[in-house]
Amino acid sequence: MRVTARGAGLAAGAAVLLGTGLAFGYPHLVVLGTACLAALLFAGGYVWWRPRLTVAREVEPDRVMRGESSTVTLHVGNTSRLRGATLIAHDRCGSAAVPVPLLRLKAGGTTTASYPVPTARRGVVAIGPLRVVRRDPLGLLALSRGYGGTSTVWVYPRVHRLTAVPTGVARSLDGRVDRVPHGSITFDTLREYVVGDELRHVHWRTTARIGELMVREHLDTSLPRLVVLLDDRRGAYPDVDRAGESARFEAACEAAASIVMAAFREELPVALRLVGGAHAGGKGSRSFLDVLAEASLHDPPSADPGARGRAAHDPEPHEPHEARSRATDGPGPHEARNRDTHGPGPHDAARGTVTGLDATVAELRTRKAGDTLIYLTGSSTDLGRVATLRGAYAAVVAGVFGDGDAPGPERITVLAARDGADFAAAWDGVRSW
């Protein structure tokens, strides 16, 4: 319950009138003070009455690309059998409060209101709860209550179509690419025989033991695997404004989404990794785009200084350091999930690990996740550190946004772009990986 300025003034006046009247024996002042106090008590009883409302919220769709439309529909019902309600409610939509008028909501009646969700910016928009503020007729008190649950809208980055997809060193056996290496089909599991299976794949020892035909299921390990590494450190984007936003980072997110969708279109395995620790993998594109929608810039940890300071103190960033690699070995999958939940920190004393680009590079080197690495950033300062992965990956591609013709090591392919569309054009212009 909140006391308005008018209510605070009336309460002070009531105290002065009652105190003066009782102290000096002025009954008229006591009457006036009592009237003010009665008005406050009436206001408290009026706003304390809770409207019996039911709120059902529908968001369609709850996952959209940047700039697409999404609509929230509210179904508000008055379950009271006696009293109607005329209220002004506000539904939280991100950082804004959208007014929702509930005019002449009769007892037992239902009204519907809808409004668009702002999707001009990438991110996660939290919707709800519905806040109903009840005021007394004199404007002395106000009481706000929440109704209904909450919903979430994921606004994905724009996706630009990429016609070319790197195939890496391993070639597919299904005819999409040539130069198939030998020995790339490996045993995966056993399954029951179905009509059409080749008899040469029958595993006779297991068949004799269980009494049913069992065949060997093989896995094609020659499909190229793409690894997208998105730099989400604040120091890697010089154009960060006071609100913590960067046009270069938005362009990098668009490039990452474009690569992921191109890989799914070509049915190629792909993994997404952020320097801050978040990651995505699997067979569905939703988890990848959800991670990109939730991505935000963070300050680099103390053990991973900014690019400018590192350039001043590290005269040879292109050379790997064994001591640095040993000190910054990346966490395992279980630890990475924990870090995703609790957020990255400068140092974890329990595990003795340091998060940042050093740890990410070390982890990608020791736990190879694919054969083609795509690094997306807003500065060319750290290209030398990523270039040290060239021995572990058949191809390393770096997309640098906003630096013009960004110079880079000869061992990697550097694509300089202004935005997501420019990156798509530069990507398709690469003749060989």
ABEGO torsion letter per residue (X at the ends): XBBBAAAAAAAAAAAAAAAAAAAAGBAAAAAAAAAAAAAAAAAAAAAABBBBBBBBBBBOBABBBBGBBBBBBBBBBBABAABBBBBBBBBBBEABBBBBBBBGBBBGBBBBBBBBBBAABBEBBBBOBBBBBBBBAAGABBBBBBBEBBBBBBBBBBBBBBABBBAEABBBAAGABBGBBBGABBBABBBBBBBGBBAAABBAAAAAAAGBBBBBBBBBAABBBBBBBBBABAAABAABBAAGBBAAAAAAAAAAAAAAAAAAAAGBBBBBBBAAGBBBBEABAAAAAAAAAABBBBBBBAABBBAAAAAAABABAABBBAAAAAAABBBBAAAAAAAAAAEBBABBAAAGBBBEAAAAAAAAAABBAEABBBBBBABAAAAAAAAAAAAABABBBBBBBGAEBBBBBAABBBBBBABAAAAAAAAAABABX
